């Protein structure tokens, strides 16, 4: 993985970092009493992983907010979350103070906002918050949930003029590429974001790897969730799937990292990505004899498998495009990658 986004404060308002403007945090309100975010930030920098934060605009714990509904519905309060207007400015000041702490203390690369769907949060509020965070660190990247721009779970902006630097599709992948639009699909490994002992509906490593390939072929990023247990342990099922992804990426990561969207509209057998001088073909359905590829703009000077880079594959130009002779067996049953070097 190239970057990590951790929840600094979720809807319930508890801060998992050392906050001077609140006692409702991991240092002041738990027996543990230490700042896990500081430890994780240092380790990410040591490992070359970009460190990023999730932060909820909605806050069920802050006295400025309440749930205006029947008593039996008070436990969640998502869309029912309201604000005392006379405390609105106070809460925004509080939120900005916490965000300044996050930027000043931990130097994150991304701020990933959520909980913006409440009625009382407006697009002008989002633009103001966006500009404030940018004033703290001009290079920081901010998602489109800072304001009111995103179109539901689809996650992409309703139109131009909204605050935020990238779209946030949730639990789905856009059906086609989005030229000129930066986006990141956020998904769970099973059905839930937090840990649930009874949620055993895990996506297979094959599904997750093919999701990575599909997203990269459309020009997006993949934000894959891990929900730790109450003891802070990553579930074994998550570890197994991450290890499966890691094994595939060790061989084929070149076709994912630093690439751009596929030049083809659709491919029956899989997906494609590209970077300067190279085209990568991620083959899901391995052919018998030859792989047929639509025409490409540049001449192919060499073709080979990332799993066996020393062995060249024969390429023939036909009326249909390229005909690449491949081995009888797929090197990888999930996705085998052929690299084409171009003039």
VOBA-1610 file (N, C-alpha, C; in pm, whole numbers, padded with zeros to 5 digits, always signed):
BEGIN
Unk+00085-00119+00000Unk+00000+00000+00000Unk+00088+00124+00000Unk+00036+00229-00064Unk+00114+00352-00080Unk+00075+00461+00019Unk-00046+00452+00072Unk-00089+00550+00172Unk-00189+00486+00266Unk-00205+00547+00384Unk-00291+00493+00487Unk-00379+00604+00543Unk-00509+00579+00548Unk-00603+00675+00605Unk-00659+00615+00734Unk-00639+00682+00846Unk-00692+00632+00973Unk-00796+00730+01028Unk-00897+00676+01094Unk-01002+00757+01153Unk-00947+00831+01275Unk-00938+00963+01265Unk-00893+01043+01379Unk-01009+01076+01472Unk-01127+01100+01414Unk-01250+01122+01492Unk-01368+01080+01407Unk-01447+00984+01457Unk-01565+00939+01383Unk-01688+01012+01435Unk-01807+00969+01392Unk-01930+01042+01425Unk-01953+01056+01575Unk-01905+00957+01653Unk-01931+00961+01797Unk-01844+01064+01869Unk-01752+01130+01797Unk-01680+01245+01852Unk-01555+01214+01932Unk-01520+01084+01946Unk-01402+01048+02025Unk-01276+01062+01940Unk-01179+01135+01991Unk-01054+01159+01916Unk-00948+01057+01954Unk-00894+00989+01851Unk-00791+00888+01876Unk-00653+00953+01863Unk-00646+01082+01900Unk-00519+01154+01901Unk-00519+01246+02022Unk-00407+01306+02051Unk-00395+01393+02167Unk-00446+01533+02132Unk-00566+01565+02177Unk-00628+01693+02146Unk-00628+01784+02268Unk-00576+01904+02250Unk-00573+02000+02360Unk-00708+02069+02379Unk-00793+02064+02277Unk-00922+02135+02287Unk-01034+02043+02334Unk-01002+01916+02363Unk-01103+01822+02411Unk-01039+01722+02506Unk-01113+01685+02611Unk-01070+01577+02699Unk-01123+01442+02653Unk-01210+01446+02552Unk-01272+01323+02501Unk-01180+01263+02394Unk-01062+01219+02440Unk-00963+01163+02348Unk-00888+01049+02413Unk-00807+00981+02336Unk-00741+00858+02381Unk-00640+00882+02492Unk-00582+01003+02497Unk-00482+01033+02599Unk-00548+01066+02733Unk-00655+01145+02728Unk-00719+01194+02850Unk-00830+01104+02903Unk-00892+01025+02817Unk-01014+00953+02857Unk-01001+00802+02858Unk-00878+00750+02845Unk-00860+00605+02849Unk-00744+00568+02942Unk-00745+00447+02997Unk-00632+00400+03080Unk-00503+00390+02999Unk-00516+00371+02868Unk-00397+00358+02782Unk-00312+00484+02789Unk-00378+00601+02768Unk-00313+00729+02794Unk-00202+00770+02700Unk-00191+00701+02586Unk-00084+00736+02491Unk-00143+00770+02355Unk-00066+00843+02276Unk-00111+00892+02145Unk-00073+00791+02036Unk-00167+00703+02001Unk-00138+00601+01899Unk-00116+00663+01761Unk-00181+00777+01737Unk-00167+00843+01607Unk-00023+00890+01586Unk+00040+00942+01691Unk+00180+00986+01680Unk+00270+00869+01645Unk+00245+00754+01710Unk+00326+00634+01682Unk+00307+00588+01538Unk+00181+00586+01493Unk+00152+00540+01358Unk+00208+00636+01254Unk+00200+00765+01281Unk+00254+00866+01189Unk+00404+00847+01170Unk+00474+00828+01280Unk+00620+00808+01272Unk+00653+00682+01194Unk+00578+00574+01219Unk+00607+00448+01151Unk+00578+00457+01001Unk+00468+00525+00965Unk+00437+00541+00822Unk+00547+00618+00750Unk+00595+00725+00812Unk+00702+00804+00750Unk+00828+00721+00735Unk+00856+00637+00835Unk+00974+00551+00830Unk+00964+00450+00716Unk+00841+00403+00691Unk+00819+00301+00588Unk+00789+00360+00450Unk+00784+00494+00440Unk+00756+00556+00311Unk+00611+00550+00269Unk+00521+00535+00369Unk+00377+00533+00341Unk+00318+00670+00371Unk+00243+00726+00278Unk+00179+00856+00299Unk+00074+00842+00411Unk+00080+00933+00507Unk-00008+00927+00624Unk-00124+01024+00607Unk-00246+00976+00629Unk-00366+01056+00601Unk-00470+01037+00711Unk-00564+01131+00721Unk-00668+01126+00824Unk-00808+01126+00767Unk-00895+01049+00828Unk-01041+01061+00818Unk-01085+01149+00935Unk-01184+01238+00910Unk-01237+01323+01017Unk-01385+01347+00990Unk-01468+01321+01092Unk-01613+01338+01077Unk-01656+01481+01111Unk-01730+01542+01019Unk-01787+01674+01043Unk-01899+01664+01147Unk-01981+01561+01135Unk-02086+01536+01232Unk-02025+01483+01361Unk-02079+01525+01476Unk-02022+01488+01605Unk-02134+01468+01707Unk-02163+01342+01741Unk-02274+01312+01832Unk-02242+01350+01977Unk-02115+01368+02010Unk-02077+01395+02148Unk-02076+01544+02181Unk-02050+01629+02084Unk-02037+01773+02110Unk-02172+01831+02151Unk-02176+01917+02254Unk-02303+01972+02303Unk-02378+02057+02202Unk-02313+02097+02094Unk-02380+02179+01993Unk-02481+02098+01912Unk-02471+01963+01916Unk-02553+01879+01829Unk-02647+01787+01908Unk-02755+01752+01844Unk-02856+01667+01908Unk-02933+01592+01800Unk-03017+01497+01844Unk-03099+01420+01751Unk-03246+01451+01779Unk-03311+01509+01681Unk-03451+01549+01697Unk-03541+01440+01639Unk-03567+01339+01721Unk-03650+01229+01677Unk-03698+01154+01801Unk-03774+01048+01779Unk-03823+00970+01891Unk-03707+00904+01965Unk-03728+00879+02094Unk-03623+00826+02180Unk-03562+00698+02124Unk-03646+00610+02065Unk-03596+00480+02019Unk-03498+00492+01903Unk-03494+00610+01835Unk-03404+00626+01722Unk-03277+00703+01760Unk-03255+00731+01886Unk-03146+00820+01924Unk-03007+00757+01913Unk-02998+00627+01896Unk-02867+00562+01898Unk-02779+00595+01778Unk-02839+00623+01664Unk-02758+00648+01544Unk-02753+00796+01511Unk-02865+00851+01473Unk-02869+00995+01448Unk-02791+01041+01327Unk-02796+00966+01218Unk-02725+01008+01099Unk-02792+01130+01036Unk-02898+01108+00964Unk-02965+01220+00897Unk-03047+01304+00993Unk-03073+01248+01114Unk-03149+01323+01214Unk-03060+01417+01295Unk-02931+01417+01270Unk-02840+01501+01345Unk-02870+01649+01321Unk-02893+01723+01428Unk-02924+01866+01421Unk-02822+01945+01501Unk-02823+02077+01484Unk-02731+02162+01559Unk-02807+02278+01623Unk-02766+02315+01743Unk-02819+02436+01806Unk-02755+02555+01735Unk-02832+02633+01665Unk-02777+02740+01582Unk-02692+02838+01662Unk-02728+02860+01789Unk-02650+02954+01868Unk-02513+02897+01908Unk-02492+02764+01882Unk-02363+02701+01912Unk-02289+02659+01785Unk-02344+02692+01673Unk-02287+02652+01544Unk-02145+02708+01526Unk-02127+02837+01547Unk-01996+02899+01530Unk-01894+02839+01628Unk-01942+02810+01750Unk-01854+02750+01850Unk-01803+02614+01804Unk-01893+02533+01743Unk-01852+02400+01698Unk-01755+02409+01581Unk-01780+02498+01487Unk-01689+02513+01373Unk-01551+02557+01420Unk-01547+02645+01519Unk-01419+02687+01578Unk-01348+02568+01642Unk-01426+02484+01713Unk-01371+02363+01776Unk-01315+02268+01670Unk-01390+02249+01563Unk-01348+02158+01456Unk-01220+02210+01390Unk-01213+02338+01363Unk-01093+02395+01302Unk-00972+02380+01394Unk-00996+02395+01524Unk-00885+02379+01620Unk-00832+02236+01617Unk-00922+02139+01609Unk-00878+01999+01602Unk-00805+01970+01471Unk-00854+02024+01361Unk-00789+02002+01232Unk-00650+02066+01231Unk-00636+02181+01296Unk-00504+02244+01307Unk-00410+02155+01387Unk-00462+02093+01493Unk-00380+01998+01570Unk-00334+01882+01482Unk-00425+01829+01402Unk-00390+01716+01316Unk-00282+01753+01216Unk-00296+01870+01155Unk-00198+01913+01054Unk-00064+01947+01119Unk-00069+02025+01229Unk+00055+02070+01293Unk+00132+01956+01361Unk+00058+01862+01423Unk+00123+01758+01502Unk+00166+01637+01419Unk+00094+01609+01307Unk+00118+01483+01237Unk+00149+01499+01088Unk+00132+01619+01034Unk+00167+01649+00894Unk+00108+01550+00794Unk-00026+01536+00790Unk-00087+01439+00697Unk-00083+01486+00552Unk-00094+01390+00460Unk-00095+01420+00317Unk-00237+01441+00265Unk-00336+01378+00330Unk-00476+01384+00287Unk-00564+01406+00409Unk-00668+01488+00395Unk-00777+01494+00493Unk-00903+01443+00426Unk-00958+01337+00484Unk-01071+01264+00427Unk-01193+01290+00516Unk-01275+01387+00475Unk-01392+01425+00555Unk-01510+01331+00529Unk-01602+01328+00626Unk-01724+01247+00617Unk-01827+01310+00710Unk-01950+01259+00705Unk-02055+01311+00793Unk-02105+01448+00751Unk-02088+01481+00623Unk-02127+01613+00572Unk-02272+01620+00530Unk-02344+01506+00537Unk-02479+01501+00482Unk-02585+01563+00573Unk-02547+01605+00694Unk-02646+01666+00784Unk-02702+01793+00723Unk-02827+01825+00758Unk-02895+01942+00700Unk-02824+02072+00732Unk-02764+02080+00849Unk-02708+02209+00893Unk-02573+02242+00829Unk-02506+02144+00768Unk-02378+02170+00701Unk-02405+02213+00557Unk-02343+02322+00513Unk-02373+02379+00381Unk-02248+02380+00293Unk-02268+02404+00164Unk-02153+02414+00073Unk-02063+02532+00108Unk-02118+02651+00144Unk-02030+02759+00191Unk-01947+02718+00314Unk-02007+02637+00405Unk-01930+02585+00518Unk-01814+02499+00467Unk-01845+02414+00368Unk-01743+02326+00312Unk-01630+02403+00246Unk-01664+02505+00170Unk-01561+02587+00103Unk-01474+02658+00206Unk-01539+02708+00311Unk-01464+02776+00417Unk-01368+02680+00485Unk-01415+02559+00516Unk-01330+02460+00582Unk-01217+02415+00490Unk-01249+02395+00362Unk-01148+02358+00262Unk-01036+02463+00258Unk-01076+02590+00249Unk-00977+02699+00241Unk-00895+02709+00370Unk-00961+02683+00483Unk-00889+02689+00610Unk-00782+02581+00618Unk-00818+02457+00582Unk-00720+02348+00588Unk-00606+02374+00490Unk-00640+02425+00372Unk-00537+02458+00274Unk-00443+02567+00324Unk-00495+02658+00406Unk-00410+02765+00462Unk-00309+02707+00561Unk-00344+02593+00622Unk-00253+02529+00716Unk-00143+02452+00643Unk-00179+02390+00530Unk-00083+02314+00450Unk-00129+02318+00304Unk-00072+02407+00224Unk-00120+02425+00085Unk-00117+02299-00001Unk-00026+02205+00028Unk-00013+02086-00056Unk-00109+01974-00018Unk-00185+01991+00089Unk-00270+01882+00136Unk-00382+01853+00036Unk-00424+01727+00028Unk-00531+01685-00063Unk-00656+01661+00021Unk-00771+01713-00025Unk-00895+01710+00052Unk-01005+01647-00033Unk-01082+01554+00025Unk-01185+01487-00054Unk-01310+01574-00071Unk-01402+01528-00155Unk-01520+01610-00187Unk-01630+01602-00083Unk-01607+01531+00028Unk-01706+01527+00135Unk-01687+01642+00234Unk-01594+01731+00204Unk-01578+01851+00286Unk-01698+01944+00269Unk-01764+01936+00152Unk-01881+02018+00124Unk-01999+01931+00086Unk-02088+01983+00001Unk-02211+01911-00035Unk-02208+01862-00179Unk-02086+01843-00233Unk-02075+01815-00375Unk-02104+01673-00419Unk-02079+01574-00331Unk-02085+01437-00379Unk-02230+01392-00403Unk-02243+01308-00505Unk-02374+01257-00545Unk-02396+01120-00482Unk-02440+01118-00355Unk-02472+00994-00286Unk-02355+00897-00282Unk-02388+00767-00281Unk-02285+00663-00273Unk-02200+00658-00400Unk-02253+00712-00509Unk-02176+00721-00632Unk-02049+00801-00608Unk-02057+00899-00516Unk-01939+00966-00466Unk-01877+01072-00553Unk-01926+01087-00676Unk-01868+01186-00766Unk-01947+01316-00758Unk-01887+01425-00799Unk-01952+01555-00783Unk-02076+01571-00869Unk-02175+01640-00814Unk-02300+01667-00887Unk-02273+01759-01006Unk-02168+01836-00999Unk-02133+01928-01106Unk-02014+02012-01065Unk-01975+02111-01146Unk-01860+02194-01113Unk-01892+02292-00999Unk-01787+02346-00939Unk-01806+02451-00840Unk-01810+02406-00696Unk-01801+02276-00671Unk-01805+02227-00533Unk-01663+02212-00477Unk-01651+02221-00344Unk-01521+02208-00279Unk-01473+02063-00282Unk-01341+02045-00279Unk-01282+01911-00273Unk-01200+01879-00396Unk-01098+01794-00375Unk-01003+01763-00481Unk-01029+01630-00552Unk-01107+01540-00490Unk-01131+01411-00555Unk-01263+01350-00511Unk-01318+01266-00599Unk-01445+01199-00572Unk-01427+01076-00485Unk-01538+01034-00421Unk-01529+00925-00323Unk-01640+00821-00341Unk-01639+00746-00453Unk-01737+00637-00465Unk-01726+00541-00348Unk-01841+00501-00291Unk-01840+00415-00173Unk-01904+00280-00204Unk-01829+00173-00182Unk-01873+00036-00205Unk-01907+00009-00352Unk-01853+00089-00442Unk-01875+00065-00584Unk-01761+00124-00666Unk-01750+00076-00789Unk-01650+00124-00884Unk-01724+00187-01001Unk-01689+00310-01041Unk-01757+00370-01156Unk-01751+00278-01277Unk-01860+00266-01352Unk-01864+00171-01463Unk-01766+00204-01576Unk-01731+00331-01591Unk-01638+00369-01698Unk-01532+00463-01641Unk-01429+00488-01719Unk-01327+00584-01680Unk-01384+00725-01674Unk-01315+00810-01603Unk-01362+00949-01586Unk-01247+01043-01620Unk-01226+01072-01748Unk-01113+01156-01790Unk-01115+01292-01719Unk-01000+01331-01664Unk-00988+01460-01600Unk-01043+01466-01459Unk-01092+01353-01406Unk-01149+01350-01271Unk-01065+01257-01183Unk-01024+01308-01067Unk-00953+01224-00970Unk-01056+01162-00877Unk-01043+01032-00851Unk-01139+00963-00764Unk-01075+00842-00698Unk-01141+00797-00592Unk-01091+00687-00512Unk-01211+00608-00459Unk-01218+00480-00494Unk-01326+00395-00443Unk-01289+00346-00303Unk-01377+00373-00206Unk-01356+00321-00070Unk-01449+00202-00049Unk-01393+00092-00003Unk-01470-00031+00011Unk-01429-00109+00135Unk-01524-00188+00185Unk-01496-00278+00295Unk-01450-00414+00242Unk-01380-00490+00327Unk-01340-00626+00291Unk-01455-00724+00307Unk-01543-00693+00403Unk-01666-00773+00416Unk-01784-00679+00396Unk-01882-00674+00484Unk-01997-00585+00463Unk-01996-00462+00554Unk-01902-00455+00648Unk-01907-00349+00747Unk-01773-00276+00760Unk-01782-00148+00798Unk-01661-00065+00815Unk-01594-00096+00949Unk-01672-00100+01055Unk-01617-00137+01185Unk-01614-00288+01200Unk-01561-00335+01311Unk-01553-00479+01334Unk-01688-00533+01381Unk-01733-00641+01318Unk-01851-00715+01365Unk-01816-00863+01366Unk-01827-00924+01483Unk-01785-01064+01499Unk-01864-01158+01408Unk-01988-01120+01374Unk-02076-01209+01296Unk-02072-01181+01146Unk-01995-01082+01104Unk-01987-01052+00961Unk-01875-01136+00898Unk-01913-01247+00839Unk-01816-01338+00776Unk-01827-01335+00623Unk-01893-01233+00571Unk-01912-01224+00426Unk-01791-01156+00361Unk-01678-01223+00369Unk-01552-01165+00321Unk-01541-01175+00168Unk-01497-01067+00107Unk-01462-01072-00035Unk-01334-01156-00047Unk-01325-01233-00153Unk-01206-01315-00174Unk-01089-01229-00217Unk-00968-01284-00201Unk-00849-01213-00249Unk-00859-01189-00400Unk-00918-01284-00473Unk-00937-01266-00617Unk-01023-01143-00646Unk-01134-01129-00574Unk-01222-01014-00596Unk-01149-00884-00565Unk-01076-00880-00455Unk-01006-00758-00416Unk-00897-00721-00516Unk-00822-00820-00563Unk-00716-00795-00661Unk-00777-00746-00793Unk-00884-00811-00836Unk-00948-00766-00960Unk-01012-00629-00945Unk-01056-00595-00823Unk-01103-00459-00798Unk-00991-00358-00816Unk-00872-00390-00763Unk-00756-00302-00779Unk-00728-00279-00927Unk-00727-00388-01003Unk-00699-00379-01147Unk-00806-00298-01218Unk-00932-00325-01188Unk-01044-00255-01251Unk-01036-00105-01223Unk-01011-00069-01098Unk-01002+00072-01058Unk-00885+00141-01127Unk-00767+00076-01126Unk-00650+00135-01191Unk-00673+00154-01340Unk-00744+00059-01403Unk-00770+00068-01547Unk-00863+00184-01581Unk-00934+00235-01480Unk-01025+00349-01499Unk-00968+00478-01442Unk-00843+00472-01395Unk-00776+00594-01350Unk-00801+00631-01206Unk-00847+00536-01122Unk-00877+00568-00983Unk-00783+00503-00884Unk-00806+00531-00756Unk-00734+00468-00645Unk-00830+00381-00566Unk-00774+00289-00488Unk-00854+00195-00407Unk-00823+00218-00260Unk-00922+00258-00183Unk-00907+00274-00038Unk-00980+00157+00027Unk-00902+00057+00070Unk-00957-00069+00120Unk-00958-00069+00272Unk-01074-00093+00330Unk-01092-00079+00475Unk-01051-00203+00553Unk-00993-00179+00670Unk-00968-00282+00769Unk-01034-00237+00900Unk-01121-00319+00956Unk-01188-00287+01082Unk-01127-00368+01196Unk-01041-00307+01280Unk-00979-00381+01390Unk-01081-00419+01498Unk-01045-00518+01579Unk-01128-00557+01692Unk-01116-00452+01802Unk-01195-00470+01909Unk-01188-00378+02024Unk-01051-00381+02089Unk-00978-00491+02072Unk-00842-00502+02127Unk-00737-00443+02034Unk-00781-00391+01918Unk-00686-00333+01825Unk-00620-00433+01732Unk-00674-00553+01725Unk-00617-00658+01639Unk-00684-00657+01502Unk-00605-00676+01398Unk-00660-00689+01263Unk-00708-00832+01246Unk-00834-00853+01203Unk-00887-00990+01189Unk-00800-01075+01096Unk-00789-01203+01128Unk-00707-01295+01049Unk-00752-01299+00903Unk-00883-01290+00880Unk-00933-01292+00743Unk-00883-01171+00664Unk-00871-01056+00730Unk-00816-00937+00663Unk-00669-00957+00631Unk-00595-01012+00726Unk-00452-01035+00705Unk-00428-01129+00587Unk-00506-01237+00580Unk-00491-01333+00470Unk-00513-01265+00336Unk-00613-01181+00328Unk-00644-01114+00201Unk-00539-01009+00166Unk-00491-00937+00265Unk-00384-00840+00240Unk-00256-00910+00194Unk-00228-01025+00252Unk-00111-01102+00209Unk-00128-01151+00064Unk-00251-01190+00028Unk-00278-01232-00109Unk-00258-01118-00207Unk-00306-01000-00170Unk-00286-00881-00254Unk-00137-00851-00266Unk-00065-00858-00152Unk+00077-00828-00152Unk+00157-00923-00241Unk+00122-01051-00239Unk+00192-01149-00323Unk+00171-01118-00472Unk+00046-01080-00507Unk+00018-01047-00647Unk+00090-00919-00688Unk+00088-00819-00599Unk+00150-00690-00631Unk+00302-00701-00641Unk+00360-00793-00565Unk+00506-00810-00571Unk+00550-00846-00712Unk+00468-00922-00782Unk+00499-00962-00920Unk+00447-00860-01020Unk+00327-00809-00996Unk+00255-00731-01098Unk+00232-00585-01065Unk+00286-00538-00952Unk+00262-00401-00909Unk+00302-00294-01009Unk+00401-00327-01092Unk+00443-00233-01197Unk+00327-00192-01287Unk+00229-00280-01302Unk+00115-00250-01390Unk+00006-00170-01320Unk+00027-00139-01191Unk-00071-00064-01112Unk-00016+00070-01067Unk+00102+00069-01002Unk+00159+00191-00946Unk+00198+00291-01056Unk+00158+00414-01039Unk+00201+00521-01130Unk+00145+00509-01271Unk+00038+00433-01288Unk-00019+00414-01421Unk-00138+00506-01444Unk-00180+00511-01569Unk-00299+00588-01608Unk-00404+00492-01663Unk-00522+00548-01688Unk-00635+00467-01733Unk-00609+00399-01867Unk-00684+00294-01890Unk-00673+00216-02014Unk-00706+00301-02137Unk-00634+00278-02249Unk-00669+00348-02373Unk-00788+00284-02445Unk-00835+00168-02395Unk-00944+00095-02459Unk-01075+00117-02383Unk-01185+00121-02456Unk-01316+00137-02392Unk-01355+00013-02313Unk-01333-00104-02371Unk-01368-00229-02302Unk-01284-00343-02360Unk-01255-00441-02276Unk-01181-00559-02317Unk-01254-00682-02265Unk-01281-00778-02351Unk-01357-00896-02311Unk-01281-00983-02211Unk-01148-00983-02220Unk-01067-01076-02142Unk-01008-01017-02013Unk-01023-00885-01993Unk-00964-00827-01873Unk-00958-00675-01877Unk-00846-00619-01834Unk-00829-00474-01824Unk-00691-00435-01877Unk-00667-00303-01884Unk-00536-00252-01927Unk-00505-00122-01854Unk-00375-00097-01833Unk-00326+00030-01780Unk-00207+00073-01865Unk-00161+00195-01843Unk-00048+00242-01925Unk+00037+00342-01848Unk+00161+00354-01890Unk+00251+00459-01846Unk+00346+00487-01961Unk+00431+00586-01948Unk+00517+00628-02060Unk+00592+00509-02120Unk+00567+00484-02249Unk+00639+00379-02322Unk+00594+00238-02294Unk+00488+00220-02212Unk+00445+00084-02180Unk+00293+00075-02173Unk+00244-00043-02212Unk+00103-00077-02199Unk+00096-00211-02126Unk+00012-00219-02024Unk-00001-00342-01945Unk-00139-00403-01968Unk-00141-00533-01993Unk-00265-00606-02017Unk-00286-00703-01901Unk-00388-00677-01818Unk-00420-00765-01706Unk-00527-00862-01752Unk-00489-00988-01770Unk-00577-01087-01833Unk-00647-01171-01725Unk-00780-01156-01717Unk-00860-01236-01624Unk-00894-01373-01685Unk-00936-01369-01812Unk-00976-01491-01883Unk-00866-01528-01983Unk-00783-01623-01944Unk-00666-01661-02024Unk-00709-01732-02152Unk-00658-01686-02267Unk-00698-01747-02395Unk-00617-01873-02426Unk-00664-01947-02522Unk-00589-02061-02574Unk-00522-02019-02704Unk-00391-02018-02705Unk-00317-01985-02826Unk-00273-01842-02834Unk-00366-01748-02847Unk-00328-01608-02867Unk-00427-01514-02798Unk-00373-01401-02753Unk-00456-01294-02697Unk-00474-01187-02804Unk-00599-01151-02831Unk-00629-01049-02931Unk-00651-00915-02862Unk-00570-00816-02903Unk-00573-00682-02842Unk-00613-00580-02948Unk-00702-00487-02916Unk-00739-00384-03013Unk-00616-00306-03060Unk-00627-00236-03172Unk-00513-00160-03224Unk-00461-00058-03123Unk-00328-00041-03121Unk-00265+00060-03036Unk-00195+00160-03127Unk-00176+00283-03074Unk-00124+00392-03157Unk+00022+00374-03196Unk+00103+00316-03104Unk+00247+00302-03130Unk+00282+00157-03163Unk+00392+00141-03233Unk+00439+00006-03265Unk+00491-00063-03140Unk+00465-00193-03129Unk+00512-00272-03015Unk+00652-00325-03046Unk+00746-00293-02957Unk+00884-00339-02977Unk+00915-00466-02899Unk+00835-00492-02795Unk+00858-00613-02717Unk+00734-00644-02633Unk+00709-00776-02613Unk+00601-00820-02525Unk+00654-00930-02435Unk+00614-00927-02307Unk+00659-01030-02212Unk+00564-01033-02093Unk+00569-01141-02018Unk+00491-01156-01896Unk+00568-01097-01778Unk+00500-01022-01691Unk+00567-00972-01572Unk+00613-01086-01482Unk+00544-01200-01489Unk+00585-01316-01411Unk+00708-01385-01467Unk+00744-01355-01594Unk+00860-01416-01659Unk+00921-01315-01756Unk+00981-01207-01703Unk+01025-01095-01789Unk+01138-01128-01886Unk+01206-01240-01866Unk+01318-01274-01956Unk+01271-01336-02087Unk+01148-01386-02089Unk+01099-01458-02208Unk+01007-01367-02290Unk+01045-01344-02416Unk+00963-01261-02505Unk+00844-01339-02557Unk+00734-01269-02581Unk+00615-01326-02645Unk+00607-01275-02789Unk+00567-01362-02879Unk+00554-01323-03020Unk+00431-01236-03039Unk+00448-01128-03118Unk+00338-01034-03146Unk+00324-01021-03296Unk+00199-01031-03343Unk+00172-01016-03486Unk+00063-00911-03506Unk+00087-00821-03600Unk-00012-00719-03632Unk-00116-00779-03728Unk-00244-00767-03694Unk-00352-00817-03780Unk-00453-00705-03803Unk-00554-00734-03884Unk-00659-00635-03910Unk-00736-00601-03782Unk-00746-00701-03692Unk-00818-00678-03566Unk-00736-00601-03464Unk-00605-00599-03480Unk-00517-00533-03385Unk-00391-00612-03364Unk-00365-00652-03241Unk-00246-00729-03209Unk-00284-00872-03172Unk-00203-00966-03216Unk-00222-01106-03180Unk-00097-01150-03104Unk-00112-01173-02974Unk+00002-01209-02889Unk-00005-01357-02855Unk+00098-01430-02895Unk+00104-01573-02864Unk+00139-01590-02716Unk+00057-01668-02644Unk+00077-01682-02499Unk+00094-01830-02462Unk+00152-01858-02347Unk+00165-01997-02301Unk+00028-02061-02281Unk+00024-02193-02275Unk-00104-02263-02261Unk-00166-02241-02124Unk-00082-02221-02020Unk-00132-02202-01884Unk-00112-02057-01839Unk-00212-02001-01772Unk-00200-01867-01717Unk-00101-01866-01602Unk-00007-01772-01598Unk+00087-01765-01486Unk+00017-01741-01352Unk-00096-01670-01356Unk-00169-01639-01233Unk-00318-01658-01260Unk-00388-01741-01182Unk-00530-01766-01208Unk-00619-01645-01183Unk-00568-01546-01107Unk-00649-01427-01077Unk-00634-01323-01188Unk-00513-01287-01220Unk-00485-01191-01328Unk-00339-01201-01368Unk-00315-01243-01491Unk-00180-01250-01545Unk-00155-01123-01626Unk-00035-01067-01611Unk-00007-00937-01674Unk+00096-00950-01783Unk+00058-00900-01902Unk+00149-00892-02016Unk+00190-00746-02031Unk+00321-00722-02042Unk+00372-00586-02063Unk+00410-00570-02210Unk+00368-00459-02269Unk+00406-00424-02406Unk+00494-00300-02402Unk+00612-00310-02460Unk+00697-00193-02474Unk+00666-00129-02608Unk+00647+00003-02608Unk+00603+00075-02728Unk+00710+00171-02777Unk+00711+00195-02908Unk+00801+00295-02964Unk+00769+00432-02907
//
